[in-house]
Amino acid sequence: MFTYRNKVQPVPPAMPREIKIGPPSNRKRIIKWVLLVIFLIIVGVGVWVGYSANRAIKNITSNSGSGSSLFSLFGNSNTSLKGQSDGRTNILLLGYGGPGHDGPNLSDTMQVLSINWKTNQMAMLSVPRDLEVNIPGYGYHKINEANSDGGGQLASQVVSQILDIPIQYYTSLNFAGFNDIVNTIGGVDVNVPNTFTDDQYPAGECLTSGPGCAYITVHFNAGLQHMNGTTALEFVRSRHGNNGEGSDFARSRRQQLVMEAVKQKIMQLNVLANPVKITSLLNTLGSNLKTTLSVNESYALWTEVKGIDTSTMITKVLDNSANGVLISQTNTLGDVLIPQKGLGVYTDLQTIAANIFNPTPTPTSSGSGIVTVEVLNGSHTAGIATTYSKELQSEGYQIMTVGNSAKYYTQSIVYDCGNGQYAATAQEIANDIKATSQSKTSCSTSGVDIQVILGDDYAK
């Protein structure tokens, strides 16, 4: 359960512009219209369109002309999506502060959602905001400035260049929209991996440090927590937490957890069939979200991906860990991240992006293989997952997630999540903790190679 100490009430976000909704329609018609843009549930930001949504569509989509009206949708579900014929579509997801925030258009979150049409898989790659890149027309800056300099189009261009993959679409959402979405759906349930405290969370927006900048302390306990919009925003934005949660990489993983929780909550039937919640979401998103997906493309995307099992989504974070492809540096831009091979040399990042659906280990800058691991505590003893994950990290494994298992285990078990691809490695870890090992097609978590569940036998 989360708690707060010395909390200063933040300035409430600006209210989104109201969108007028016409008289009620029948239930069946509302549901049909909602499904037109349910694709954004899948990408993690939970966008809905309800009855009489033409006005909201014009606000949300930046495309114009053919396909901009809901009335043209029916019979157009076969609209081709960019990248579909090539087997992969990439969508850049941007989160930014918005009006009333310091640097309102700097992207606080940058995630690339990829859909593999050949295998019906999805993957999420997190790009750190402090990565130093060459922004066309502006020179070298942190990558989060691209959205401020040229919006989602320029941000897409920069991400495409450094990862060497086409970015066919983008969608951006500000903090006010995120907060209101979570509140409208009644909050979200998130399994917090680690207990942490951040005593430098900004109360409002701090332009400079010192007397004029107030802070609040936020605290989260490990385990399943119910979060409202304010709390969820604090959870994904916190940058100074202890217990390993003070990095942008830990924050990126927390963002992915919340995005998955939003998707799960919206997919529940009571939200799908509730016109009041749909209308409220529509009002929020009409002011706070932009996307280059046209309405017809949105409908086509939903039609294609609604059957994909998102519980097996692959998630990866570009970071500066022991096996990461980035390193930290301080220069005139402040604290930045650059590739291991040097500023402007993105070959390692491009290898990860190109092979995110490849079950073989992702090569590091040194050419060796990374094995990604999730460590879960399935025992009655707190803290053992964190302790053992540090041991694995020191041995060269890339720890993607540390958390609690959904149930208790008397005996520890290690899963090879690649259907035999990592059987030898899984057995090696199992031997270390005197556990059994098994192979399965995938682990229903974050697309890791190895999943370790520590039972009560390990805690003894």
Secondary structure, 3 states (H helix, E strand, C coil): CCEEECCCCCCCCCCCCCCCCCCCCCHHHHHHHHHHHCHHHHCCCCCCCCCCCHHHHHHHECCCCCCCCHHHCCCCCCCCCCCCCCCEEEEEEEEECCCCCCCCCCEEEEEEEEEECCCCEEEEEECCCCEEEEECCCEEEECCHHHHHHHHHHHHHHHHHHHCCCCCEEEEEEHHHHHHHHHHCCCEEEEECCCEEEEEEECCCCCCCCCCCCEEEEEECCEEEEECHHHHHHHHHCCCCCCCCCCHHHHHHHHHHHHHHHHHHHCCHHHHCCHHHHHHHHHHHHHHEEECCCHHHHHHHHHHHCCCCHHHCEEEECCCCCCCCEEEEEECCEEEEEECCCCCCCHHHHHHHHCCCCCCCCECCCCCECCEEEEEECCCCCCHHHHHHHHHHHCCCEEEEEEECCCCCCCCEEEECCCCCCHHHHHHHHHHCCCEEEECCCCCCCCCCEEEEECHHHHC
